[in-house]
Every structure is written in structure tokens, then in C-alpha cells.
């Protein structure tokens, strides 16, 4: 595997899940694999779970992680070709990616969308620029349209809690106070489409995600109907895709409640706004597996890094 930038880089998700479980059982078994190797973690946006879990994953493999908050600590980067750099950007990605490649054996990048320019966001300008100009493998720690480390984590978590042969999994929109990206939802959809589950999406009208990603997955505009007989309910807010980046509905009735979820397990990538996205009664109950889900971030990242190290 040359890079890990999309759920579609996973050739067999069932095999990957089993490998991740093996790493979770013996996290230090391959600690010699990354000896004398450096992982560069470049953050254009804030992070808690992604930063700490990916660092821990690197340490579990014997790697040396180095972290940079690019937006605050580095020169402003230019990504467009042919630009006259007389403005706020002081360094072009062509030089920056080449230089970082000399310091690091693998580069992991986190960069959010504009949520104003759909074409630019869908071009994945930042991630693709690093893949083009770096000479080492690139890992997507969340981009404009995807969060494949989270998606792999979610697949692993569901596999650990599944109790029936083909569980029903629901991805449900929930209200939020601001416009949020589509990345988590997109990657979760792609992961579930690779698994043997009954998968549906629930969101209000005006919030259907990219049809090229949702494909044939059933989409319900009635949350109660979608939740019927669900085994897992994964909740995430996202802004409108059609009216790109806009908040077109803030209906509080879409908040997740204990009464709604029944016997289903509740999942969320975190951070989550209590009593806006989901009520306390869900998060503080045995139905919630968000903490266990967050723990699995380490082993999803560790599996990705292991595969990349093995192919260096």
C-alpha cells in the first residue's frame, strides 16, 4: 500500500478488522518494525483523539512521531500552481512537501474543508498536493471529504459489539450549532458499504450527502422509521451538501434520546455537544460505546502505519 487516504484503500475490510484486533491484543508485538523511522504529523486544524491516538500508534510500532501545527507554527503554504506569491503565503507546497519528506518516513496530514467552495473541497487540494509532491507515504487524518482512520475505527468497533449475523446500522444526522464537514459521514458510509450489515441513513430533507458516495444506500427522512430494529446508531451532524456548507435545518427533534434508540448501541466520533446532538441519558448509559470507539482509534491508526512500514 503506497498511501492511506480513503476507505477505498482497504482491499478487504474483514481481514483488516481481524488484523486490528490482533494489534489491540498485543499492541507492542511489532515495536521493532518502526525502529529508526519517523512519522510526521501535520495539523492544519485542531485535534484531540486523532493526534494522540496516531502518536500512540506510532510509538507502539517503535516509530518517532513529530508533530507540527502547520497553521500556527509554519509559513503560510501556497497550493495553487503558477501563483504570484505576493500575498500571505510564503512557501509553496512543492518545496514544503519535498523538505518534510526528507525528515519523515511517513507523513500524516489533517486539513478541513472550506465548506464554501464545493469543487475545491472535492478536489482534495491539500491531500492530493502532499501525495503529488512528497516522496513518502501519506496518511489522511481527516480531509475535506473523508476521515478514513475514523471509518476503519468504526468498522472495528461494530465488529466487537455485534450480536447478530447481519446487524442493522443507522447513520443519523443530528442538530448542531454550526456547519460541520461531511468527512466522517462519508467515510462511515464507505466502511459500512464494505461490511455485511443492513445499512441505512437518516437525515432531514436538504441534508442528503453526496449521491456518488451514498449510492444505493437507503435514505430516510423519518428518523423514527430509520431507527426501527436498529442494532447500532451512529450519529453525526453535517451541513448541507446540495446547498453546500449551509445550515438549512436545526430541528431539535432530531437530537438522539434514550427513548429513540431502544436497545441499539450509540456511536459518535467525538467531540459531541451534550443535549444538542445527544442527551445525557444516552451518553451516560450502557448503550453508549463512544469511549470504547475512541480507544480503537489507536489500533486503526496502528494497522495503517504497520501496513505502510511493511511496504517501505
C-alpha positions in Angstrom: 0.0 0.0 0.0 1.5 3.3 -1.1 -0.8 5.7 0.8 -3.8 5.6 3.0 -6.2 8.4 2.1 -9.5 6.8 1.7 -11.6 3.8 3.0 -11.3 2.6 -0.6 -7.6 1.9 0.0 -8.8 -1.1 2.1 -8.8 -4.2 0.0 -10.7 -6.5 2.4 -12.2 -4.8 5.4 -12.9 -8.1 7.3 -9.2 -9.0 7.1 -8.2 -5.5 8.2 -10.6 -5.8 11.2 -9.0 -9.0 12.3 -5.5 -7.6 11.9 -6.6 -4.6 14.0 -7.9 -6.9 16.7 -4.6 -8.7 16.8 -2.8 -5.5 17.3 -5.2 -4.5 20.1 -4.5 -7.8 21.8 -0.7 -7.3 21.5 0.0 -3.7 20.8 3.8 -3.9 21.2 4.3 -7.1 19.3 5.7 -5.2 16.2 7.6 -2.5 18.1 10.8 -3.2 16.2 9.1 -2.6 12.8 9.3 1.2 13.1 12.7 1.4 14.7 14.6 4.5 13.4 11.5 5.5 11.4 9.9 8.9 11.8 6.2 9.8 11.5 5.4 13.5 10.7 2.0 14.6 11.9 0.9 17.8 10.2 -2.2 19.5 11.6 -3.9 22.3 9.7 -6.8 22.0 12.2 -7.3 21.2 15.9 -7.4 17.7 17.1 -7.5 15.6 20.3 -8.3 11.9 19.5 -6.6 11.9 16.1 -3.4 13.5 17.3 -3.0 11.4 20.5 -4.1 8.1 19.1 -1.9 8.4 16.0 1.1 9.3 18.1 0.4 6.4 20.4 0.0 4.1 17.4 3.4 5.2 16.1 5.1 4.6 19.5 3.5 1.2 19.7 5.4 0.4 16.4 8.7 1.9 17.7 8.4 5.0 15.5 9.5 8.5 16.4 6.5 10.9 16.0 7.0 14.6 15.5 4.1 17.0 15.4 3.6 20.4 13.8 0.5 22.7 13.9 1.0 23.9 10.4 -1.5 26.8 10.5 0.1 28.4 13.6 3.8 27.3 13.5 4.7 27.1 9.8 5.0 29.5 7.0 1.7 30.1 5.1 1.6 27.4 2.4 0.6 28.0 -1.2 -1.1 25.2 -3.1 -2.0 26.7 -6.4 0.4 26.4 -9.4 1.6 29.5 -11.2 0.6 31.8 -8.4 2.5 35.1 -7.9 3.2 34.7 -4.2 2.9 38.3 -3.2 0.3 37.8 -0.6 0.1 35.9 2.8 1.6 32.6 1.6 5.4 32.4 2.0 6.2 28.8 0.9 4.9 26.6 -1.9 3.7 23.0 -1.2 6.2 21.8 -3.8 9.1 22.8 -1.6 7.4 22.1 1.7 6.3 18.5 0.9 9.7 17.7 -0.5 11.5 19.1 2.6 9.2 17.3 5.1 9.8 14.0 3.1 13.5 14.3 4.0 12.7 14.4 7.7 9.9 11.8 7.8 9.4 8.3 6.6 5.6 8.7 6.6 3.6 11.9 6.6 0.1 12.2 8.2 -2.0 15.2 7.3 -5.2 16.7 8.7 -6.9 19.5 6.8 -10.6 20.5 6.9 -12.8 21.8 4.0 -13.7 25.4 3.2 -17.4 24.5 3.2 -17.8 27.4 0.8 -16.3 26.0 -2.4 -17.6 22.5 -3.2 -15.4 22.0 -6.2 -12.2 23.0 -4.3 -13.1 20.8 -1.4 -13.9 17.8 -3.6 -10.6 18.2 -5.4 -8.9 17.4 -2.1 -6.3 20.0 -2.9 -4.3 19.7 0.3 -4.1 15.9 0.5 -3.5 15.5 -3.3 -0.8 18.1 -3.2 1.1 16.2 -0.5 0.7 12.9 -2.4 2.0 14.6 -5.5 5.0 16.4 -4.1 6.0 14.2 -1.2 8.3 11.3 -1.7 7.0 9.2 1.2 3.6 7.6 2.1 0.7 10.0 3.1 -1.9 9.2 5.7 -5.2 11.0 5.8 -6.0 12.1 9.4 -9.2 13.8 8.0 -9.5 15.8 4.8 -12.2 17.8 3.1 -14.3 14.8 2.2 -13.1 11.9 4.2 -11.8 10.6 7.6 -10.6 7.0 6.8 -8.9 6.4 10.1 -12.2 7.1 11.8 -14.1 4.9 9.4 -11.8 2.0 10.0 -12.2 2.6 13.7 -15.9 2.5 13.4 -15.9 -0.8 11.5 -13.6 -2.4 14.1 -15.9 -1.2 16.9 -19.1 -2.5 15.4 -17.4 -5.9 14.8 -16.6 -6.1 18.5 -20.1 -5.4 19.7 -22.1 -7.2 17.0 -24.5 -9.9 18.3 -26.4 -10.9 15.2 -25.3 -12.2 11.8 -26.3 -9.1 9.9 -26.8 -6.1 12.2 -28.8 -3.1 11.2 -26.6 0.0 11.3 -28.1 3.6 11.0 -26.1 6.7 10.3 -28.2 9.6 11.7 -27.9 13.3 11.3 -28.4 15.3 14.5 -28.6 19.1 15.1 -25.6 21.2 15.8 -25.0 24.9 16.4 -22.7 25.4 13.4 -22.0 24.0 9.9 -19.8 20.9 10.0 -18.0 18.9 7.3 -19.1 15.7 5.6 -15.9 13.8 6.1 -16.9 11.5 9.0 -20.2 10.6 7.5 -18.7 9.9 4.1 -16.1 7.5 5.4 -18.5 5.8 7.7 -20.8 5.2 4.7 -17.9 3.8 2.7 -16.9 1.5 5.5 -20.4 0.1 6.1 -20.8 -0.5 2.3 -17.9 -2.9 2.6 -19.3 -4.8 5.6 -22.1 -7.4 5.8 -24.6 -5.1 7.5 -28.1 -3.7 6.8 -27.1 0.0 6.5 -29.4 3.0 6.2 -29.0 6.7 6.6 -31.4 9.1 8.4 -31.4 12.8 7.8 -33.8 15.7 7.3 -34.7 16.8 3.8 -31.9 19.1 2.5 -29.2 17.1 4.2 -28.7 14.2 1.8 -25.0 13.5 1.4 -23.1 13.2 -1.9 -25.1 10.7 -4.0 -21.8 9.4 -5.5 -20.9 8.2 -2.0 -24.3 7.2 -0.7 -25.0 5.2 -3.9 -27.8 2.7 -3.3 -27.9 3.1 0.5 -31.5 3.8 1.6 -32.0 7.3 2.9 -34.8 8.0 5.3 -36.2 11.5 6.1 -38.1 10.0 9.0 -35.7 9.3 11.9 -38.2 7.0 13.8 -38.7 4.8 10.8 -35.0 4.5 10.2 -34.3 3.6 13.8 -36.7 0.6 13.8 -34.9 -2.6 14.9 -31.5 -0.9 14.8 -28.5 -2.6 16.4 -26.2 0.4 16.1 -27.0 4.1 15.7 -24.1 6.3 14.6 -24.8 9.9 15.0 -23.0 12.9 13.3 -24.0 16.3 12.2 -23.1 17.6 8.8 -24.0 20.7 6.8 -26.0 20.6 3.6 -24.3 19.1 0.6 -26.8 20.4 -2.0 -26.9 23.9 -0.6 -23.2 23.5 0.1 -21.9 24.2 3.6 -25.2 25.8 4.8 -27.3 25.0 7.9 -30.7 24.6 6.4 -32.4 22.8 9.4 -31.8 23.0 13.1 -34.7 20.9 14.2 -34.0 19.9 17.8 -36.4 16.9 17.4 -33.5 15.1 15.6 -31.5 15.0 18.8 -30.7 11.5 19.9 -32.7 10.4 23.0 -32.7 7.2 25.1 -36.3 6.6 24.1 -35.5 6.8 20.4 -32.5 4.3 20.3 -34.2 1.4 22.2 -31.7 -1.4 22.5 -29.3 -0.1 19.9 -25.6 0.8 20.7 -24.9 4.5 20.4 -21.8 5.6 18.5 -20.2 9.0 17.8 -16.7 10.1 16.7 -16.4 12.8 19.4 -16.3 15.5 20.4 -20.0 15.7 20.9 -22.2 18.5 22.3 -24.3 17.1 25.1 -28.0 17.8 25.0 -27.7 19.3 21.5 -26.6 16.3 19.4 -27.5 13.6 22.1 -29.0 13.8 25.5 -27.1 12.9 28.7 -29.3 9.9 29.3 -27.7 8.2 26.2 -24.1 9.1 26.7 -24.2 8.1 30.4 -25.9 4.8 29.7 -24.6 1.3 28.9 -26.0 2.0 25.3 -23.1 4.3 24.6 -19.8 2.9 23.3 -18.2 6.2 22.4 -15.3 5.7 24.8 -14.5 2.2 23.5 -14.9 3.6 20.0 -12.3 6.3 20.8 -9.9 3.8 22.2 -10.0 1.9 18.9 -8.6 4.9 17.1 -5.1 3.8 18.2 -5.4 0.3 16.7 -6.9 1.5 13.4 -4.0 4.0 13.0 -1.5 1.4 14.1 -2.7 -1.0 11.5 -2.4 1.6 8.7 1.1 2.6 9.8 2.1 -1.1 10.1 1.0 -1.8 6.5 2.8 1.3 5.2 6.0 0.4 7.1 5.9 -3.1 5.7 5.9 -1.7 2.2 8.7 0.8 2.6 
